[in-house]
Amino acid sequence: MTCQTTPGDVVACLSLAVGVFSASLVPFFLLIDADLADFDPRPAVRRAAAGPVWVAVRNTALDAAALIVLLTTAPKKGALR
């Protein structure tokens, strides 16, 4: 029984080797020249919380919640007189 290697098999093996090698280098490139402050999410969270998009989203959510409360509650009888 002979085992023949096709060009597709060679390309698949090379592709797998490059993928595994690249994935193994991810921690190295993340941690090289890294400072502990680089992993602190608080400054980015503060910037995102103060941004105009976040304020618009928060105001829209508050308006939607108020509208839901108004539409789902019924007034007591005689309360509108």
C-alpha positions as CSV (number, residue, x, y, z in Angstrom):
1,M,0.0,0.0,0.0
2,T,1.5,3.3,-1.0
3,C,0.7,6.6,0.5
4,Q,0.6,9.5,-1.9
5,T,0.7,13.1,-0.8
6,T,-1.3,15.5,-2.9
7,P,-0.6,19.2,-3.3
8,G,-3.8,19.8,-1.4
9,D,-2.5,17.9,1.6
10,V,0.7,19.8,1.6
11,V,-1.1,23.2,1.4
12,A,-3.4,22.1,4.3
13,C,-0.4,21.1,6.4
14,L,1.4,24.4,5.7
15,S,-1.8,26.3,6.5
16,L,-2.3,24.5,9.8
17,A,1.4,25.0,10.7
18,V,1.2,28.8,10.0
19,G,-2.0,29.1,12.0
20,V,-0.7,27.2,15.0
21,F,2.5,29.2,14.9
22,S,0.7,32.5,14.7
23,A,-1.7,31.6,17.5
24,S,1.2,30.6,19.7
25,L,2.8,34.1,19.2
26,V,-0.3,36.0,20.3
27,P,0.6,36.1,24.0
28,F,4.2,37.0,23.1
29,F,3.1,40.0,21.1
30,L,0.6,41.1,23.7
31,L,3.0,41.0,26.5
32,I,6.2,42.3,24.9
33,D,6.8,45.8,26.1
34,A,3.6,45.8,28.1
35,D,3.1,47.7,31.2
36,L,0.6,46.8,33.9
37,A,-1.3,50.1,33.2
38,D,-2.0,48.8,29.7
39,F,-4.3,46.2,31.1
40,D,-6.3,48.6,33.3
41,P,-9.8,49.1,31.7
42,R,-10.8,52.0,34.0
43,P,-9.6,54.9,31.8
44,A,-11.4,53.5,28.7
45,V,-14.5,52.9,30.7
46,R,-14.5,56.5,32.0
47,R,-14.0,57.8,28.5
48,A,-16.9,55.7,27.2
49,A,-19.2,56.7,30.0
50,A,-18.6,60.4,29.4
51,G,-19.0,60.2,25.6
52,P,-21.9,61.8,23.8
53,V,-23.0,58.5,22.3
54,W,-23.4,56.9,25.8
55,V,-25.3,60.0,27.0
56,A,-27.7,59.6,24.1
57,V,-28.1,55.9,24.7
58,R,-28.8,56.5,28.4
59,N,-31.4,59.2,27.6
60,T,-33.1,57.0,25.1
61,A,-33.2,54.1,27.5
62,L,-34.7,56.4,30.2
63,D,-37.3,57.7,27.8
64,A,-38.2,54.2,26.7
65,A,-38.6,53.1,30.3
66,A,-40.8,56.0,31.1
67,L,-43.0,55.3,28.0
68,I,-43.3,51.7,29.0
69,V,-44.4,52.7,32.5
70,L,-47.0,55.1,31.1
71,L,-48.4,52.6,28.6
72,T,-48.6,49.7,31.0
73,T,-50.2,51.3,34.0
74,A,-53.8,52.2,34.2
75,P,-55.0,55.3,36.2
76,K,-57.3,54.8,39.1
77,K,-61.0,55.5,38.5
78,G,-61.8,59.2,39.1
79,A,-58.1,60.2,39.2
80,L,-58.4,62.3,36.1
81,R,-61.2,64.5,37.3
